[in-house]
Amino acid sequence: SYYRLAQTDFSGEMTFSDVIRIEFYPDRESGLKLIPNPITKGQDLQVKFKVSTDQQVRIRIFDISGNIQIDKVYMQKSEDQGQIISSSKLQSGVYLVHIIGQDGSHRIAKLLVR
């Protein structure tokens, strides 16, 4: 599917975002796994995902209000490699983990912190 956003100012003027492609995959197909999930605050979170080798990836964790709580950039050297992230900065609640690959790929999963 392809999407773009339209914004209408109070003056009635409209602006449009760039068109982006969105692909939806259930967790099994996307290769994104959060281990463990749910997680206890302070526990390390292992984020496993599939991307091309030797690719820079960004991991962002958003709270339910859309605020970025964690924003890290890693070099992904192997498809089976995962990243370890501390949950010590996260309060109890629901979060979205967003993986952005250098190749433009996006993966999103829900995380529950107890």
N, C-alpha and C positions, 0 to 999 in steps of 0.2 A: 504494500500500500504506500501511497505517496501523500504527504501532508505539507501544508504551509499554514501559517497563522496570519490572520488579518487583525490589525489594530485600528480602531476608529478614535481619533482625537475629539475633544469637545467641540472643535471647530468643524467637525464633519469630515476632515481629511483622513484618508485611509492609507496605511502603509502595510506592506506584506513582507513576511520573512522569506528566506530562501526555501525552496522545495526540498524536502528530505525524504528518503526512503526508509520505511519502517518494516522490519520483518519480525513476526512473532513466532517464537519457538517455545514449547513447554520446556521446563528445566532439563528434562532428560535429553532433549535434542540440542539445546543451546550450549550444553557443557558447563554451565555456571553452577557451582555448588558452594554452599556456605556450610562449613563444618565447625562446630555444631550449630544447629539452628532449631530451637531457640538457644540463646546464649545467656550466661550469667554475667552481669556487669563486672569488668575487670578480667574476664577470661579472654584468652587469645582466640581470635577468629581466623580460621584458615579459609581463604578465598581461592577456589580452584576454577579455572576456566580454560577454554580452548581458543587459541589465536595462532596466527602464523609465527614461526620462530623469529628470533631477533627483532622483536617489535616492542616499541615503547607503549605502555598502557597506563591509563589513569584510572584509579579507583576512587570514587566519590561515594560517601555515605550521607544521605539526606534524612533529616527528621520529617515527621508527618506534615510539618508546615512548609517544607521545601527549603529549609536552611541547610547549608553544607556543614556537616559536623566533622568530617574527615575528608581530606583531599590529598592523595599520594600519587606519585608517578614512579613507575617501576620499569625496568627493562625485562621483558619476557623472553627468556632464552630457550624455552622448551615448552611444547604443548602440554605436557603433564605437570609443569611447575605451578605451584600455587604461591600465594603471598600470605604472610601472617600479619594480622592487624590487631592491635590491642583495643579492647572495647572499654578501657578505663575512662575515656572521655564521654561515653554514651550513658545517658540516663535510661531508666526503664521505659520501654515503649516500642513502637513499630518504626522501622527505618527502611529506606530503599537503598540498596547497594547497586551502583551504576558503574559498569566497566566500559571504558571507551578505548578502543584500539587505535593505533596509529593508522591502520588501514581504513578507518571510518566505521568499524563495527561497534555495535552497542549491545550490552547485555544488562538486564535489570532483574534483581531478585529482592524479595521481601525478607527482612531480618527482624526477629523479635528478641529484644533484650529484657531479661527479667530483673 
